Amino acid sequence: MKKQYLFLVLVAGLLAFFSACSNETVYKTLIITGQNNHNWKASSPVLKQILDETGLFSSDIMTTPEKGGDMKTFDPDFSRYKLVVIDYNGDSWSEKTNTAFVEYVKNGGGVVIYHAADNSFPAWKEYNEITGLGGWGDRNQKDGPYIYYKNNQLVTDTTAGPGGSHGKRREFLVRTRITDHPITKGLPVRWLHGNDELYSQLRGPGKNMQVLATAFADSAAGGGTMRDEPVLMTITYGKGRIFHTAMGHADEGGGPAMQCVGFIATLQRGAEWAVTGNVTQKVPWDFPSAAGVVLRAGYKELTLEEAIANIGGYDIAKSTKNLSYLQSSIRNLAGDEQGLLKLEKMMVKVLTGNEATVEAKKLLLRELSWMGSDYSVAAIKGLVSNAELKDEAEFALSRLQSK
């Protein structure tokens, strides 16, 4: 009986272990590219990096035959993937592939439509319903209405005219229109996006579509409509969820439109929503505001270890990035005693080292004065004799010892 009990305990433990492991889900993702009037060789690797960086996605890139090639050889098995990202604007796919893609979406497959992918397949009815809105490809009133915001009202405009235009590339202000959607919840109402093409005059079926965010197409930039054009949208098609971003024009190596934290974060959040209907990712600490564009040169969010290491050479005249990240980390760790202690130890290590500048140490003393513990006291006492740090060290000690 005792052996049987131990066996049952072991089985229960293993089941709990495997159940915990299975919760760490990574969604298989297919990025389709290979033809485009945009630089797909630059954009697709960046899309893969941005998505995979979250730990939620594992992306494969599949390229179609070259323009004029045999599209019958392009035969992806969509059933292997939870998410399909379309970075494509080229020759029509085969009827077999079209049918398989539509069935994939109808049955609950997640889709991301990225930038010029909304220019694709003007004659494919189902694809245009999946994208919601599109441009170019001889699109006009036969393909559906213009949809935009005017005087803060969503407008469905059946006026005759061409579909698709954009002015000169520029930075532009994005306005969040639906603030309680999982993708946009917690984002600023207005934020500045990096140098990009602002698509205007998009038209299409617009069925089961929500416009999450818009940007004002100023005529001063050339080609402007003087109205707020959709830049982020969601669409449902059957059981499938689609996130459509009109942003992210790729330069060699990616460029500012793809480096923009606003583009990166909304792509990551939109992709998660397309798969699950929910978003678990926190709004990143460096998400831009209306005050200015924020770019990530390597498309990766700064880590705490990097911020601490970089603070040693702190120069506020050049950048406040590392300070802002440190302060954000402290706020996010509120109530987590072990997490705060770990961070405090990292800060004290820089404070007592020989490589940090005086300004960096003053900064750390100010932060430790209100978030530090007894752990910091001895190190700070050792700085009181330093003439350059005496005032900050004594202030920090007085606050810590009065807790």
Protein Blocks (a to p, Z undefined) as FASTA:
>chain_A
ZZmmmmmmmmmmmmmmmmmmmmmccddddddehiacbdfklmmmmmmmmmmmnopaccdd
dddddehiafklpccdfklpcbdcdddddddddfklmmmmmmmmmnopacddehjlmmgo
kllmklmmmnopacejhiafknoccdddeehiacddfbgcdehidddddddddddfblkb
fklgopafbdcdddddddehiacjkpaiacfbdcdddfklgoiahiacdfbdcddehjbc
cdddfehiacehhijmlmpmklmmmmmmmmmmmmnopafbdcdfklccfkbccddfklpa
cdfklmmmmmmmgcfklocklmmmmmmmmmmmgoilmlmmmmmmmmmmmmmmmkbcfklm
mmmmmmmmmmmcfklmmmmmmmmmpmklmmmmmmmmmmmmmZZ
